Structures are given as structure tokens and as C-alpha cells.
Amino acid sequence: MAIKKLVLDDFFEEEEFTLIGIHSNLEDFRLAYLINKQLEIHLYRKTEDIKSDNLAAHYSIFEWIDQDQDTVWNLVSNTCKIEMQQQPNSVDSLFGDGKTTKTYHLLPEYKRVNYLLKIESELDDDEQKLILNTIQEIKQVVMAHFIDANQLKSKENLIFN
């Protein structure tokens, strides 16, 4: 009897997306507003934050689904700061308020990136560069750059649905 093997890799395609890291000290809603204004898109805050599986971390997410271009845009915070109660015997705090702040990152490989802009579409190089240059024109953005998603160890954190 012949044995047949079914390889599931043939059925799942890699999702095409562009990932841009944004360095800015702006609040998430203010950055979303400025990106909307510059790129003439319509990012809106989703009601549910992205929640980390094993941590209490929550990351804000803005989304816009462009039906005309069949494109999904997501602006996500890469940083979450959580204030935690210290152990009673701990002397880490100078003023002894008993609280510490712990910082978590959606993409730990890019700890200095404040926000991630994920564009799910097959954009050509010229379109990608135009979007990046337009974001860099926002004076409150310190720096913006492409991130190669194939090099990420925590690529699964970019699945938002």
C-alpha cells in the first residue's frame, strides 16, 4: 500500500507586509493623528489592545482597512510600562514608595523602537520609500526605518487578528 504525505507548507502562504519602526516620544493617539494627516489615511483606535500571552502587558493598536487598495494598516505601540508593587524588604526605591516600573516590548529585538507601522499589502519599493519618507517628514518623529520581518525572532507577535 502506498503512503501519501501531505505537507501543510504548500497551503500556507507567507503574508506580505511592510514593517516600519518609528522612534518618537509622542503619545500613541497624537502619532496616529499626524500619520493620518501626512499619509491621508484613517487609522482609528481599536477597542481591544494587544495582550501578551504570558505577561500583563497591553499594547495600543490603531487600524485602518483600505477596501479600495485591499490594504490593512496597523500602528502598534512597541512598549508597555507596568507599575508593580515591590517586595516589602526591597530597598531599590530611593524614596521608598514601594513601586517599580517594568518595561515590556512587543518586539524585544527592537527595544528602542517606540511604534511599529505594519502595512499588509504587496507594495513596490517606490511606494514603501514614499511612505517612509512621508513619515520622516513629521517633525515629532525622531527616526523611522524599515524592519526586516524575516530576521525577527518574535515574528509571531505581529499577528494582530
Residue, then its C-alpha position, 0 to 999 in steps of 0.5 A: m500500500a502506498i503512503k501519501k504525505l501531505v505537507l501543510d507548507d504548500f497551503f500556507e502562504e507567507e503574508e506580505f507586509t511592510l514593517i516600519g519602526i518609528h522612534s518618537n516620544l509622542e503619545d500613541f493617539r497624537l502619532a496616529y493623528l499626524i500619520n493620518k494627516q501626512l499619509e491621508i489615511h484613517l487609522y482609528r483606535k481599536t477597542e481591544d489592545i494587544k495582550s501578551d500571552n504570558l505577561a500583563a502587558h497591553y499594547s495600543i493598536f490603531e487600524w485602518i482597512d483600505q477596501d479600495q487598495d485591499t490594504v490593512w494598516n496597523l500602528v502598534s505601540n512597541t512598549c508597555k510600562i507596568e507599575m508593580q508593587q515591590q517586595p516589602n524588604s526591597v530597598d531599590s526605591l530611593f524614596g521608598d514608595g514601594k513601586t517599580t516600573k517594568t518595561y515590556h516590548l512587543l518586539p524585544e529585538y527592537k527595544r528602542v523602537n517606540y511604534l511599529l507601522k505594519i502595512e499588509s499589502e504587496l507594495d513596490d519599493d517606490e511606494q514603501k520609500l514614499i511612505l517612509n519618507t512621508i513619515q520622516e517628514i513629521k517633525q515629532v518623529v525622531m527616526a523611522h526605518f524599515i524592519d526586516a520581518n524575516q530576521l525577527k525572532s518574535k515574528e509571531n507577535l505581529i499577528f494582530n487578528 
